Amino acid sequence: MLWDNIWIALTLFFFVWIFNWAKGNLGSAKLAIVFAAVIIYLTFYQYPELVWLVVFLFVFSTFGIEIFNKAK
């Protein structure tokens, strides 16, 4: 039960993250929804082991850049 809730939360969070990125880069909200839906489907349903790579990339993009800048 808890694992299912975590999986749903990760799916929604990742969808919004990809949608915002795609909307900014593609310029169309409809195209961004399609793009985000395809990425979510492939990541969460076809290759679920990639979810942890995505979590790592998000954490690194959020916190890792500051750590890299401080290390320089």
C-alpha positions in Angstrom: 0.0 0.0 0.0 2.7 2.5 0.9 4.8 1.5 -2.0 1.9 2.1 -4.4 1.4 5.6 -2.9 5.0 6.4 -3.3 4.9 5.2 -6.9 1.9 7.3 -7.7 3.5 10.4 -6.1 6.7 9.9 -8.1 4.7 9.5 -11.3 2.8 12.7 -10.8 5.8 14.6 -9.7 7.8 13.4 -12.6 5.0 14.1 -15.1 4.7 17.7 -13.9 8.5 18.1 -14.0 8.7 16.8 -17.6 5.6 18.7 -18.7 7.1 22.0 -17.5 10.4 21.3 -19.2 8.8 20.2 -22.4 6.4 23.2 -22.5 9.3 25.6 -22.2 11.3 23.8 -24.8 8.6 22.8 -27.3 6.4 25.8 -26.9 3.1 23.9 -27.1 1.2 22.7 -24.1 -0.6 19.9 -26.1 2.7 18.6 -27.5 4.2 18.8 -24.0 1.4 16.7 -22.6 1.9 14.1 -25.3 5.7 14.1 -24.8 5.4 13.9 -21.0 2.9 11.0 -21.2 5.1 9.0 -23.5 8.1 9.5 -21.2 6.0 8.6 -18.2 4.7 5.4 -19.9 8.2 4.3 -21.0 9.8 5.1 -17.7 7.2 3.8 -15.2 5.6 1.0 -17.1 8.1 -0.3 -19.6 11.4 0.3 -17.8 10.6 0.8 -14.1 14.3 0.5 -13.0 14.9 3.9 -14.7 12.7 5.6 -12.1 15.6 5.6 -9.7 17.9 7.2 -12.3 15.3 10.0 -12.7 15.2 10.5 -9.0 19.0 10.7 -8.9 19.0 13.2 -11.8 16.4 15.4 -10.0 18.3 15.3 -6.7 21.5 16.1 -8.5 20.0 18.9 -10.5 18.4 20.4 -7.4 21.3 20.0 -4.9 24.3 18.8 -6.8 24.9 22.0 -8.8 25.4 24.0 -5.6 27.8 21.4 -4.2 29.7 21.4 -7.5 30.0 25.2 -7.4 31.2 25.2 -3.8 33.8 22.5 -4.6 35.4 24.7 -7.3 
